[in-house]
């Protein structure tokens, strides 16, 4: 039996991630592990306030109980669901669990600007260190009732950059979806090439 891990923190993105993970677990006949990582670096704040780890874990356990109940409402059998609260960096905690999972699902939880406007630091950290596929879900465009019509995969020319392709193909076969493959190559910055291009071509290459 497979295993799907959900990074859960009670946010709207995390709720969307839970819904996605339950649908995947039911389709794959997998078990579901809900994990909430309490970042121990913020337990001692810069203002000198010391938080009680036991109280935080107790509150987190109550939140996770609600998440387990929500999973049950979505059709997940109780015997296939477990919840865990751990202390530590969320990205590190989820990545550490990934070797024993078939999939890690988490919300994007982005509040920054620039690149961080699209995905949070935890999602980036898990995607970069996980030993299994990772799905990042946004509550903004999460539509679980709409079936996948296309699976997109970005392929880098490096060997490690190609590992996503077989995963995408397998996912597309499972869902009966099409596949779009894209590889982005950074435009050359050589003076010789820049001199040979028109202003419009240089603008397009930027």
Residue pairs with C-beta under 8 A, 6 or more apart in sequence:
1 29
1 30
1 31
2 28
2 29
2 30
2 31
2 102
2 103
3 30
3 31
3 32
3 33
3 100
3 101
3 102
4 21
4 24
4 25
4 28
4 30
4 31
4 32
4 33
4 101
4 102
4 103
4 104
4 105
5 33
5 35
5 94
5 97
5 98
5 101
5 103
5 104
5 105
6 14
6 17
6 18
6 21
6 32
6 33
6 34
6 35
6 104
6 105
6 106
7 14
7 17
7 35
7 36
7 37
7 90
7 94
7 104
7 105
7 106
7 107
7 122
7 126
8 14
8 17
8 18
8 34
8 35
8 36
8 63
8 64
8 67
8 83
8 106
9 36
9 90
9 107
9 109
10 63
10 67
11 107
11 109
11 139
12 107
12 139
13 106
13 107
13 108
13 109
13 137
13 138
13 139
14 106
14 107
14 109
15 70
15 107
15 139
16 107
16 137
16 138
16 139
16 142
17 105
17 106
17 107
17 135
17 136
17 137
18 34
18 67
18 70
18 71
18 74
18 105
19 74
19 142
19 144
20 105
20 135
20 137
20 142
20 144
21 32
21 103
21 105
22 32
22 71
22 74
22 75
22 76
23 74
23 144
24 30
24 103
24 105
24 135
25 31
25 32
25 76
25 80
26 75
26 76
28 102
30 80
30 102
30 103
31 80
31 81
31 82
32 71
32 76
32 80
32 81
32 82
33 81
33 82
33 83
33 84
33 97
33 101
34 64
34 67
34 68
34 71
34 81
34 82
34 83
34 84
35 83
35 84
35 85
35 86
35 93
35 94
35 97
36 60
36 63
36 64
36 83
36 84
36 85
36 86
37 85
37 86
37 87
37 88
37 89
37 90
37 93
37 94
38 53
38 56
38 57
38 60
38 85
38 86
38 87
38 88
39 88
39 89
39 90
40 53
40 87
40 88
40 89
41 89
42 51
43 50
43 51
43 53
43 56
44 50
44 51
45 51
53 87
57 85
57 87
60 85
61 83
61 85
64 83
64 84
64 85
65 83
67 83
68 78
68 81
68 83
71 81
72 78
72 81
86 93
89 125
90 122
90 125
91 121
91 122
91 124
91 125
91 126
91 129
92 125
92 129
94 104
94 106
94 122
94 126
94 130
95 125
95 126
95 129
95 130
95 131
97 104
98 104
98 126
98 129
98 130
98 131
98 132
98 134
99 131
99 132
101 132
102 132
102 133
103 132
103 133
103 134
103 135
104 126
104 130
104 132
104 133
104 134
104 135
105 134
105 135
105 136
105 137
106 122
106 123
106 126
106 134
106 135
106 136
106 137
107 120
107 123
107 136
107 137
107 138
107 139
108 118
108 119
108 120
108 123
108 136
108 137
108 138
109 120
109 122
109 123
110 116
110 117
110 118
110 119
110 120
110 123
111 120
112 120
112 121
119 136
123 134
123 136
126 134
127 134
127 136
133 167
147 175
147 177
148 175
148 177
149 177
149 178
150 177
150 178
150 179
150 180
151 168
151 171
151 172
151 175
151 177
151 178
151 179
151 180
152 168
152 179
152 180
152 181
152 182
153 164
153 165
153 167
153 168
153 179
153 180
153 181
153 182
154 164
154 182
154 183
154 184
155 161
155 162
155 164
155 165
155 181
155 182
155 183
156 162
156 183
157 183
157 185
165 181
168 179
168 181
169 179
171 177
172 178
172 179
187 205
187 206
194 202
197 205
